[in-house]
Amino acid sequence: MTYYERAKPASEELERTFYAALEAADRYAALMDALAAEEEARDEPNAELVRRFRHQRSEAAELTGAMEGQALETLLRIIDRVLMIKHTEEGKFV
């Protein structure tokens, strides 16, 4: 088995996990929005709960932003370099 054949599945797993984490953060942010709206719709909403839900929503958005920034760039470099391993093994890069 080549180095590429060994590295490729691991990089694919990393990519799947990364995008699953992004989706989870988005779902969490949506849940916090829904919980805040639900609490605000009550006859006597708990302002502290609403504040906490909004804060958690902001934290999830910050996490998403961080992941879509440097972390995504790093992931793309990893994927690209796995292809470089293949090309190097095939003698396309010296």
MOPAC internal coordinates of N, CA, C and O (Angstrom, degrees):
PM7 1SCF
backbone

  N    0.0000 0     0.00 0     0.00 0    0    0    0
  C    1.4533 1     0.00 0     0.00 0    1    0    0
  C    1.5450 1   107.64 1     0.00 0    2    1    0
  O    1.2310 1   120.84 1   -45.58 1    3    2    1
  N    1.3158 1   116.01 1   134.42 1    3    2    1
  C    1.4560 1   120.41 1  -178.46 1    5    3    2
  C    1.5294 1   110.51 1   -76.85 1    6    5    3
  O    1.2310 1   121.54 1   -14.92 1    7    6    5
  N    1.3371 1   114.66 1   165.08 1    7    6    5
  C    1.4654 1   119.20 1   175.93 1    9    7    6
  C    1.5305 1   109.89 1   -60.55 1   10    9    7
  O    1.2310 1   120.97 1   138.74 1   11   10    9
  N    1.3280 1   115.75 1   -41.26 1   11   10    9
  C    1.4613 1   120.44 1   179.11 1   13   11   10
  C    1.5241 1   110.90 1   -59.77 1   14   13   11
  O    1.2310 1   120.20 1   133.64 1   15   14   13
  N    1.3173 1   117.23 1   -46.36 1   15   14   13
  C    1.4668 1   120.59 1  -179.45 1   17   15   14
  C    1.5194 1   111.53 1   -62.45 1   18   17   15
  O    1.2310 1   120.49 1   151.98 1   19   18   17
  N    1.3127 1   116.67 1   -28.02 1   19   18   17
  C    1.4568 1   119.92 1   177.19 1   21   19   18
  C    1.5242 1   112.13 1   -82.42 1   22   21   19
  O    1.2310 1   119.97 1   146.35 1   23   22   21
  N    1.3208 1   117.66 1   -33.65 1   23   22   21
  C    1.4606 1   121.33 1  -177.26 1   25   23   22
  C    1.5308 1   112.99 1   -82.61 1   26   25   23
  O    1.2310 1   120.06 1   146.96 1   27   26   25
  N    1.3138 1   117.48 1   -33.04 1   27   26   25
  C    1.4649 1   121.90 1  -174.53 1   29   27   26
  C    1.5338 1   112.70 1   -58.19 1   30   29   27
  O    1.2310 1   118.58 1   130.60 1   31   30   29
  N    1.3426 1   120.31 1   -49.40 1   31   30   29
  C    1.4633 1   119.04 1   179.94 1   33   31   30
  C    1.5304 1   112.97 1   -61.42 1   34   33   31
  O    1.2310 1   120.31 1   144.57 1   35   34   33
  N    1.3114 1   117.01 1   -35.43 1   35   34   33
  C    1.4623 1   120.12 1   178.88 1   37   35   34
  C    1.5260 1   111.09 1   -67.25 1   38   37   35
  O    1.2310 1   120.22 1   139.95 1   39   38   37
  N    1.3307 1   117.19 1   -40.05 1   39   38   37
  C    1.4606 1   119.61 1   178.69 1   41   39   38
  C    1.5326 1   110.77 1   -69.29 1   42   41   39
  O    1.2310 1   120.25 1   145.29 1   43   42   41
  N    1.3258 1   117.13 1   -34.71 1   43   42   41
  C    1.4624 1   120.46 1   176.43 1   45   43   42
  C    1.5258 1   111.20 1   -66.24 1   46   45   43
  O    1.2310 1   120.72 1   139.66 1   47   46   45
  N    1.3226 1   116.23 1   -40.34 1   47   46   45
  C    1.4652 1   120.17 1   177.17 1   49   47   46
  C    1.5286 1   110.41 1   -63.52 1   50   49   47
  O    1.2310 1   120.57 1   137.94 1   51   50   49
  N    1.3150 1   116.52 1   -42.06 1   51   50   49
  C    1.4557 1   121.25 1   177.45 1   53   51   50
  C    1.5245 1   110.78 1   -60.53 1   54   53   51
  O    1.2310 1   120.54 1   136.59 1   55   54   53
  N    1.3154 1   116.58 1   -43.41 1   55   54   53
  C    1.4622 1   121.13 1   179.20 1   57   55   54
  C    1.5283 1   111.35 1   -63.69 1   58   57   55
  O    1.2310 1   120.51 1   133.48 1   59   58   57
  N    1.3334 1   116.63 1   -46.52 1   59   58   57
  C    1.4753 1   119.99 1   178.41 1   61   59   58
  C    1.5259 1   111.05 1   -60.16 1   62   61   59
  O    1.2310 1   120.64 1   136.19 1   63   62   61
  N    1.3056 1   116.38 1   -43.81 1   63   62   61
  C    1.4658 1   121.17 1  -179.23 1   65   63   62
  C    1.5213 1   110.94 1   -64.38 1   66   65   63
  O    1.2310 1   120.70 1   139.02 1   67   66   65
  N    1.3208 1   116.27 1   -40.98 1   67   66   65
  C    1.4650 1   121.12 1   178.65 1   69   67   66
  C    1.5295 1   110.36 1   -59.65 1   70   69   67
  O    1.2310 1   120.49 1   129.07 1   71   70   69
  N    1.3199 1   116.66 1   -50.93 1   71   70   69
  C    1.4617 1   119.35 1  -177.97 1   73   71   70
  C    1.5272 1   111.91 1   -68.90 1   74   73   71
  O    1.2310 1   119.88 1   148.88 1   75   74   73
  N    1.3103 1   117.84 1   -31.12 1   75   74   73
  C    1.4662 1   120.70 1   174.88 1   77   75   74
  C    1.5309 1   110.18 1   -65.30 1   78   77   75
  O    1.2310 1   120.38 1   140.72 1   79   78   77
  N    1.3295 1   116.89 1   -39.28 1   79   78   77
  C    1.4608 1   120.62 1   177.76 1   81   79   78
  C    1.5271 1   110.86 1   -65.62 1   82   81   79
  O    1.2310 1   120.25 1   139.91 1   83   82   81
  N    1.3322 1   117.12 1   -40.09 1   83   82   81
  C    1.4683 1   120.22 1   176.28 1   85   83   82
  C    1.5267 1   110.89 1   -60.69 1   86   85   83
  O    1.2310 1   120.65 1   134.70 1   87   86   85
  N    1.3213 1   116.36 1   -45.30 1   87   86   85
  C    1.4579 1   120.35 1   179.51 1   89   87   86
  C    1.5209 1   111.05 1   -63.99 1   90   89   87
  O    1.2310 1   120.19 1   140.57 1   91   90   89
  N    1.3241 1   117.24 1   -39.43 1   91   90   89
  C    1.4640 1   121.24 1   178.92 1   93   91   90
  C    1.5308 1   110.48 1   -63.54 1   94   93   91
  O    1.2310 1   120.17 1   138.66 1   95   94   93
  N    1.3225 1   117.28 1   -41.34 1   95   94   93
  C    1.4707 1   120.99 1   178.46 1   97   95   94
  C    1.5278 1   110.26 1   -64.18 1   98   97   95
  O    1.2310 1   120.28 1   140.21 1   99   98   97
  N    1.3169 1   117.08 1   -39.79 1   99   98   97
  C    1.4683 1   120.81 1   177.34 1  101   99   98
  C    1.5272 1   111.19 1   -64.92 1  102  101   99
  O    1.2310 1   120.47 1   137.42 1  103  102  101
  N    1.3303 1   116.72 1   -42.58 1  103  102  101
  C    1.4702 1   120.25 1   177.99 1  105  103  102
  C    1.5271 1   110.72 1   -63.77 1  106  105  103
  O    1.2310 1   120.63 1   140.02 1  107  106  105
  N    1.3211 1   116.39 1   -39.98 1  107  106  105
  C    1.4585 1   120.31 1   179.30 1  109  107  106
  C    1.5314 1   110.35 1   -63.66 1  110  109  107
  O    1.2310 1   120.33 1   136.06 1  111  110  109
  N    1.3261 1   116.97 1   -43.94 1  111  110  109
  C    1.4593 1   120.83 1   178.42 1  113  111  110
  C    1.5303 1   110.38 1   -60.76 1  114  113  111
  O    1.2310 1   120.40 1   137.58 1  115  114  113
  N    1.3183 1   116.85 1   -42.42 1  115  114  113
  C    1.4670 1   120.67 1   178.74 1  117  115  114
  C    1.5282 1   110.82 1   -64.10 1  118  117  115
  O    1.2310 1   120.27 1   140.16 1  119  118  117
  N    1.3131 1   117.08 1   -39.84 1  119  118  117
  C    1.4651 1   120.64 1   177.55 1  121  119  118
  C    1.5213 1   110.72 1   -62.55 1  122  121  119
  O    1.2310 1   120.19 1   136.65 1  123  122  121
  N    1.3345 1   117.24 1   -43.35 1  123  122  121
  C    1.4635 1   120.19 1   179.13 1  125  123  122
  C    1.5219 1   110.86 1   -62.51 1  126  125  123
  O    1.2310 1   119.97 1   140.74 1  127  126  125
  N    1.3258 1   117.65 1   -39.26 1  127  126  125
  C    1.4689 1   121.24 1   175.46 1  129  127  126
  C    1.5179 1   110.84 1   -61.35 1  130  129  127
  O    1.2310 1   120.81 1   135.39 1  131  130  129
  N    1.3325 1   116.05 1   -44.61 1  131  130  129
  C    1.4630 1   120.51 1  -179.41 1  133  131  130
  C    1.5238 1   111.26 1   -64.92 1  134  133  131
  O    1.2310 1   120.38 1   138.40 1  135  134  133
  N    1.3233 1   116.87 1   -41.60 1  135  134  133
  C    1.4675 1   120.02 1   179.01 1  137  135  134
  C    1.5233 1   111.43 1   -65.22 1  138  137  135
  O    1.2310 1   120.49 1   139.89 1  139  138  137
  N    1.3247 1   116.67 1   -40.11 1  139  138  137
  C    1.4690 1   120.13 1   177.56 1  141  139  138
  C    1.5222 1   110.49 1   -63.64 1  142  141  139
  O    1.2310 1   120.51 1   135.44 1  143  142  141
  N    1.3128 1   116.64 1   -44.56 1  143  142  141
  C    1.4671 1   120.12 1   179.41 1  145  143  142
  C    1.5217 1   111.05 1   -63.87 1  146  145  143
  O    1.2310 1   120.88 1   139.27 1  147  146  145
  N    1.3245 1   115.93 1   -40.73 1  147  146  145
  C    1.4675 1   120.24 1   178.48 1  149  147  146
  C    1.5321 1   110.72 1   -62.48 1  150  149  147
  O    1.2310 1   120.45 1   136.24 1  151  150  149
  N    1.3048 1   116.74 1   -43.76 1  151  150  149
  C    1.4712 1   120.04 1  -179.93 1  153  151  150
  C    1.5260 1   110.72 1   -67.97 1  154  153  151
  O    1.2310 1   120.01 1   140.00 1  155  154  153
  N    1.3273 1   117.58 1   -40.00 1  155  154  153
  C    1.4589 1   121.14 1   179.34 1  157  155  154
  C    1.5248 1   112.21 1   -64.63 1  158  157  155
  O    1.2310 1   120.00 1   152.60 1  159  158  157
  N    1.3209 1   117.61 1   -27.40 1  159  158  157
  C    1.4620 1   122.03 1  -178.71 1  161  159  158
  C    1.5316 1   112.62 1   -78.64 1  162  161  159
  O    1.2310 1   120.22 1   168.23 1  163  162  161
  N    1.3033 1   117.18 1   -11.77 1  163  162  161
  C    1.4791 1   120.30 1   179.63 1  165  163  162
  C    1.5257 1   109.89 1   -68.27 1  166  165  163
  O    1.2310 1   121.81 1   -21.93 1  167  166  165
  N    1.3394 1   114.14 1   158.07 1  167  166  165
  C    1.4684 1   118.96 1   178.46 1  169  167  166
  C    1.5199 1   111.85 1   -60.21 1  170  169  167
  O    1.2310 1   120.49 1   139.72 1  171  170  169
  N    1.3087 1   116.67 1   -40.28 1  171  170  169
  C    1.4626 1   121.14 1   178.03 1  173  171  170
  C    1.5241 1   108.85 1  -128.59 1  174  173  171
  O    1.2310 1   120.81 1   -98.66 1  175  174  173
  N    1.3154 1   116.05 1    81.34 1  175  174  173
  C    1.4615 1   118.84 1  -176.69 1  177  175  174
  C    1.5290 1   112.00 1   -66.43 1  178  177  175
  O    1.2310 1   121.47 1   -33.56 1  179  178  177
  N    1.3070 1   114.79 1   146.44 1  179  178  177
  C    1.4509 1   121.89 1   176.24 1  181  179  178
  C    1.5307 1   107.15 1   -87.72 1  182  181  179
  O    1.2310 1   121.10 1   -73.78 1  183  182  181
  N    1.3202 1   115.50 1   106.22 1  183  182  181
  C    1.4687 1   120.58 1  -175.44 1  185  183  182
  C    1.5288 1   111.37 1   -61.61 1  186  185  183
  O    1.2310 1   120.39 1   146.38 1  187  186  185
  N    1.3266 1   116.86 1   -33.62 1  187  186  185
  C    1.4652 1   119.72 1  -179.88 1  189  187  186
  C    1.5266 1   110.84 1   -66.88 1  190  189  187
  O    1.2310 1   120.47 1   138.82 1  191  190  189
  N    1.3211 1   116.71 1   -41.18 1  191  190  189
  C    1.4666 1   119.96 1   176.60 1  193  191  190
  C    1.5206 1   110.85 1   -61.64 1  194  193  191
  O    1.2310 1   120.47 1   134.34 1  195  194  193
  N    1.3132 1   116.71 1   -45.66 1  195  194  193
  C    1.4635 1   120.93 1   179.55 1  197  195  194
  C    1.5267 1   109.47 1   -59.66 1  198  197  195
  O    1.2310 1   120.33 1   135.88 1  199  198  197
  N    1.3294 1   116.97 1   -44.12 1  199  198  197
  C    1.4584 1   120.82 1   179.16 1  201  199  198
  C    1.5266 1   110.70 1   -60.24 1  202  201  199
  O    1.2310 1   120.86 1   136.46 1  203  202  201
  N    1.3200 1   115.97 1   -43.54 1  203  202  201
  C    1.4684 1   119.85 1  -179.64 1  205  203  202
  C    1.5315 1   111.26 1   -65.69 1  206  205  203
  O    1.2310 1   120.12 1   138.66 1  207  206  205
  N    1.3228 1   117.38 1   -41.34 1  207  206  205
  C    1.4654 1   120.50 1   177.40 1  209  207  206
  C    1.5280 1   110.58 1   -61.47 1  210  209  207
  O    1.2310 1   120.57 1   135.76 1  211  210  209
  N    1.3249 1   116.52 1   -44.24 1  211  210  209
  C    1.4736 1   120.76 1   179.56 1  213  211  210
  C    1.5302 1   110.86 1   -64.42 1  214  213  211
  O    1.2310 1   120.76 1   140.70 1  215  214  213
  N    1.3224 1   116.15 1   -39.30 1  215  214  213
  C    1.4597 1   119.87 1   178.51 1  217  215  214
  C    1.5303 1   110.48 1   -64.16 1  218  217  215
  O    1.2310 1   120.32 1   135.65 1  219  218  217
  N    1.3108 1   117.00 1   -44.35 1  219  218  217
  C    1.4644 1   120.98 1   178.55 1  221  219  218
  C    1.5262 1   110.63 1   -62.64 1  222  221  219
  O    1.2310 1   120.70 1   142.80 1  223  222  221
  N    1.3094 1   116.26 1   -37.20 1  223  222  221
  C    1.4725 1   120.59 1   177.89 1  225  223  222
  C    1.5330 1   109.12 1   -63.53 1  226  225  223
  O    1.2310 1   120.60 1   137.89 1  227  226  225
  N    1.3224 1   116.45 1   -42.11 1  227  226  225
  C    1.4621 1   120.51 1   177.90 1  229  227  226
  C    1.5270 1   111.53 1   -64.42 1  230  229  227
  O    1.2310 1   120.62 1   140.05 1  231  230  229
  N    1.3140 1   116.42 1   -39.95 1  231  230  229
  C    1.4699 1   120.50 1   178.73 1  233  231  230
  C    1.5283 1   110.45 1   -63.76 1  234  233  231
  O    1.2310 1   120.48 1   138.58 1  235  234  233
  N    1.3254 1   116.69 1   -41.42 1  235  234  233
  C    1.4660 1   120.35 1   178.64 1  237  235  234
  C    1.5269 1   110.51 1   -64.58 1  238  237  235
  O    1.2310 1   120.65 1   140.27 1  239  238  237
  N    1.3292 1   116.37 1   -39.73 1  239  238  237
  C    1.4656 1   120.36 1   177.57 1  241  239  238
  C    1.5250 1   110.48 1   -65.04 1  242  241  239
  O    1.2310 1   120.32 1   141.66 1  243  242  241
  N    1.3235 1   116.99 1   -38.34 1  243  242  241
  C    1.4627 1   120.81 1   177.46 1  245  243  242
  C    1.5292 1   110.59 1   -64.34 1  246  245  243
  O    1.2310 1   120.90 1   138.48 1  247  246  245
  N    1.3171 1   115.88 1   -41.52 1  247  246  245
  C    1.4621 1   120.37 1   177.35 1  249  247  246
  C    1.5239 1   110.55 1   -61.33 1  250  249  247
  O    1.2310 1   120.55 1   133.71 1  251  250  249
  N    1.3223 1   116.56 1   -46.29 1  251  250  249
  C    1.4568 1   120.95 1   178.43 1  253  251  250
  C    1.5240 1   110.80 1   -59.46 1  254  253  251
  O    1.2310 1   120.62 1   135.59 1  255  254  253
  N    1.3180 1   116.42 1   -44.41 1  255  254  253
  C    1.4569 1   120.25 1   179.37 1  257  255  254
  C    1.5174 1   112.24 1   -61.49 1  258  257  255
  O    1.2310 1   120.93 1   137.75 1  259  258  257
  N    1.3220 1   115.82 1   -42.25 1  259  258  257
  C    1.4671 1   119.59 1   178.98 1  261  259  258
  C    1.5216 1   110.59 1   -64.98 1  262  261  259
  O    1.2310 1   120.62 1   139.21 1  263  262  261
  N    1.3168 1   116.42 1   -40.79 1  263  262  261
  C    1.4607 1   119.76 1  -179.44 1  265  263  262
  C    1.5183 1   111.41 1   -68.20 1  266  265  263
  O    1.2310 1   120.28 1   143.66 1  267  266  265
  N    1.3042 1   117.07 1   -36.34 1  267  266  265
  C    1.4633 1   120.41 1  -179.40 1  269  267  266
  C    1.5247 1   111.69 1   -77.20 1  270  269  267
  O    1.2310 1   120.09 1   170.41 1  271  270  269
  N    1.3088 1   117.43 1    -9.59 1  271  270  269
  C    1.4589 1   121.22 1   179.53 1  273  271  270
  C    1.5154 1   111.45 1   -93.93 1  274  273  271
  O    1.2310 1   121.17 1    69.31 1  275  274  273
  N    1.3085 1   115.37 1  -110.69 1  275  274  273
  C    1.4655 1   121.87 1  -174.99 1  277  275  274
  C    1.5163 1   112.63 1   -60.08 1  278  277  275
  O    1.2310 1   119.98 1   140.75 1  279  278  277
  N    1.3313 1   117.65 1   -39.25 1  279  278  277
  C    1.4675 1   119.56 1  -178.24 1  281  279  278
  C    1.5272 1   111.28 1   -63.45 1  282  281  279
  O    1.2310 1   120.09 1   138.87 1  283  282  281
  N    1.3191 1   117.43 1   -41.13 1  283  282  281
  C    1.4628 1   120.30 1   178.42 1  285  283  282
  C    1.5310 1   110.44 1   -65.80 1  286  285  283
  O    1.2310 1   120.55 1   138.82 1  287  286  285
  N    1.3078 1   116.56 1   -41.18 1  287  286  285
  C    1.4687 1   119.30 1   177.99 1  289  287  286
  C    1.5267 1   110.84 1   -60.72 1  290  289  287
  O    1.2310 1   120.59 1   138.29 1  291  290  289
  N    1.3163 1   116.47 1   -41.71 1  291  290  289
  C    1.4592 1   120.84 1   178.66 1  293  291  290
  C    1.5233 1   110.58 1   -64.53 1  294  293  291
  O    1.2310 1   120.15 1   136.48 1  295  294  293
  N    1.3205 1   117.31 1   -43.52 1  295  294  293
  C    1.4643 1   121.09 1   178.14 1  297  295  294
  C    1.5290 1   110.53 1   -59.42 1  298  297  295
  O    1.2310 1   120.28 1   135.21 1  299  298  297
  N    1.3144 1   117.07 1   -44.79 1  299  298  297
  C    1.4669 1   120.25 1  -179.49 1  301  299  298
  C    1.5268 1   111.39 1   -63.73 1  302  301  299
  O    1.2310 1   120.41 1   144.01 1  303  302  301
  N    1.3299 1   116.82 1   -35.99 1  303  302  301
  C    1.4694 1   119.37 1   175.89 1  305  303  302
  C    1.5236 1   110.60 1   -65.29 1  306  305  303
  O    1.2310 1   120.37 1   139.25 1  307  306  305
  N    1.3279 1   116.89 1   -40.75 1  307  306  305
  C    1.4701 1   120.28 1   178.48 1  309  307  306
  C    1.5229 1   109.90 1   -59.86 1  310  309  307
  O    1.2310 1   120.32 1   132.29 1  311  310  309
  N    1.3176 1   116.99 1   -47.71 1  311  310  309
  C    1.4663 1   121.63 1  -179.13 1  313  311  310
  C    1.5313 1   110.07 1   -61.82 1  314  313  311
  O    1.2310 1   120.86 1   136.26 1  315  314  313
  N    1.3334 1   115.96 1   -43.74 1  315  314  313
  C    1.4602 1   120.32 1   179.41 1  317  315  314
  C    1.5320 1   111.13 1   -62.43 1  318  317  315
  O    1.2310 1   120.51 1   139.44 1  319  318  317
  N    1.3110 1   116.64 1   -40.56 1  319  318  317
  C    1.4643 1   119.84 1  -177.25 1  321  319  318
  C    1.5175 1   112.58 1   -73.47 1  322  321  319
  O    1.2310 1   120.02 1   155.89 1  323  322  321
  N    1.3226 1   117.56 1   -24.11 1  323  322  321
  C    1.4676 1   119.31 1   172.86 1  325  323  322
  C    1.5236 1   108.79 1   -65.16 1  326  325  323
  O    1.2310 1   120.33 1   140.72 1  327  326  325
  N    1.3300 1   116.97 1   -39.28 1  327  326  325
  C    1.4653 1   119.98 1   175.58 1  329  327  326
  C    1.5220 1   111.15 1   -65.33 1  330  329  327
  O    1.2310 1   120.52 1   146.06 1  331  330  329
  N    1.3251 1   116.62 1   -33.94 1  331  330  329
  C    1.4675 1   119.74 1   177.61 1  333  331  330
  C    1.5309 1   110.50 1   -65.01 1  334  333  331
  O    1.2310 1   120.63 1   145.34 1  335  334  333
  N    1.3187 1   116.40 1   -34.66 1  335  334  333
  C    1.4723 1   119.97 1   176.03 1  337  335  334
  C    1.5167 1   109.41 1   -59.99 1  338  337  335
  O    1.2310 1   121.12 1   133.83 1  339  338  337
  N    1.3422 1   115.46 1   -46.17 1  339  338  337
  C    1.4691 1   119.88 1   179.83 1  341  339  338
  C    1.5248 1   110.52 1   -60.33 1  342  341  339
  O    1.2310 1   120.97 1   130.74 1  343  342  341
  N    1.3146 1   115.75 1   -49.26 1  343  342  341
  C    1.4640 1   119.30 1  -177.94 1  345  343  342
  C    1.5249 1   111.75 1   -63.27 1  346  345  343
  O    1.2310 1   120.67 1   142.73 1  347  346  345
  N    1.3151 1   116.32 1   -37.27 1  347  346  345
  C    1.4625 1   119.83 1   177.85 1  349  347  346
  C    1.5197 1   110.35 1   -65.00 1  350  349  347
  O    1.2310 1   120.26 1   136.06 1  351  350  349
  N    1.3238 1   117.11 1   -43.94 1  351  350  349
  C    1.4689 1   120.87 1   178.21 1  353  351  350
  C    1.5234 1   111.25 1   -61.85 1  354  353  351
  O    1.2310 1   120.65 1   145.72 1  355  354  353
  N    1.3267 1   116.36 1   -34.28 1  355  354  353
  C    1.4640 1   120.96 1  -179.61 1  357  355  354
  C    1.5362 1   112.14 1   -82.24 1  358  357  355
  O    1.2310 1   120.65 1   176.73 1  359  358  357
  N    1.3252 1   116.37 1    -3.27 1  359  358  357
  C    1.4650 1   120.06 1   178.61 1  361  359  358
  C    1.5107 1   113.90 1    81.93 1  362  361  359
  O    1.2310 1   119.73 1  -165.45 1  363  362  361
  N    1.3291 1   118.12 1    14.55 1  363  362  361
  C    1.4593 1   121.07 1   179.94 1  365  363  362
  C    1.5097 1   111.72 1   -80.89 1  366  365  363
  O    1.2310 1   119.78 1   157.29 1  367  366  365
  N    1.3494 1   118.02 1   -22.71 1  367  366  365
  C    1.4544 1   123.34 1   175.32 1  369  367  366
  C    1.5123 1   107.70 1  -117.55 1  370  369  367
  O    1.2310 1   121.22 1   -39.55 1  371  370  369
  N    1.2862 1   115.27 1   140.45 1  371  370  369
  C    1.4669 1   119.35 1   177.78 1  373  371  370
  C    1.5106 1   108.90 1  -114.79 1  374  373  371
  O    1.2310 1   120.10 1   180.00 1  375  374  373

